[in-house]
Amino acid sequence: MHFPVDLHIGKLSLPIHFICETLSYFIGYRYYSYLRRHVYDTISDYNRLLIFIGAAAGAFLGSHVVGVFENPEYLKQLSLYNFMANKTIIGGLLGGLIGVELVKKVIGVKASSGDLMVYPLIIAMIIGRTGCFFAGLEDGTYGIATTLPWAINFGDGVYRHPTNLYEILFWLILWIAIGAISRRYTLADGAKFKLFMVSYLLFRLFIEFIKPAYFFNIGLSTIQLVCLGGLLYYYKVFIKPVKLIAHA
């Protein structure tokens, strides 16, 4: 396979990465809309819209801000191009979380708004990371060199950890695990989203060690420091685990 992979339609050539990224937003939102029509939602349509706007704004800023700090050399020549060209999922998730919490505080919503987003986010991540894989070296989500039998040459002759595929596998396992827990137990309001966030923060904290990131003198990268910040926010999950009530 030659990376990056493009879809050729006549004289038109479209990067699979772009197609997958677009589909991730579209399918993720459509799945969210489908779920919301089939469950009882204590949050009104108007408040949901405000929360969604807060999430989108926070995710946009968080994704690009963390993306810039992920590459410290860009701070010396910071420009609009560098700001827009660098983004990361972790920054988007935590930025979106901050945006949601700020909006909910302003409008007085105390109910969890994240549980309904768990499965749509997972399917969006799977589609998005598929695009990252097909982008090869251009996307920067590949791993370090390895001699493991499933290592992949993304085009530079170096066989690397396909960390984007590892993440897809992680999301599939998490989807199955949360689904199994939800069918067997009754989860407290917001518990599903907490499991989603804590699981991914832990995954990214450790997977970054096999990615060619910029590591500070303390041995951690920007992404890992952000993950630790997110885990600190969810510290109660570790002190007081999510309570599970078995279905009768």
Secondary structure, 3 states (H helix, E strand, C coil): CCCCCEEEECCEEEEHHHHHHHHHHHHHHHHHHHHHHCCCCCCCHHHHHHHHHHHHHHHHHHHHHHHHHCCHHHHHHCCHHHHHHCCCHHHHHHHHHHHHHHHHHHHCCCCCCCHHHHHHHHHHHHHHHHHHHHHHHHCCCCCCECCCCCCEECCCCCEECCHHHHHHHHHHHHHHHHHHHHHHEEECCCHHHHHHHHHHHHHHHHHHHHCCCCECCCCCEHHHHHHHHHHHHCHHHHHCCCCEEECC
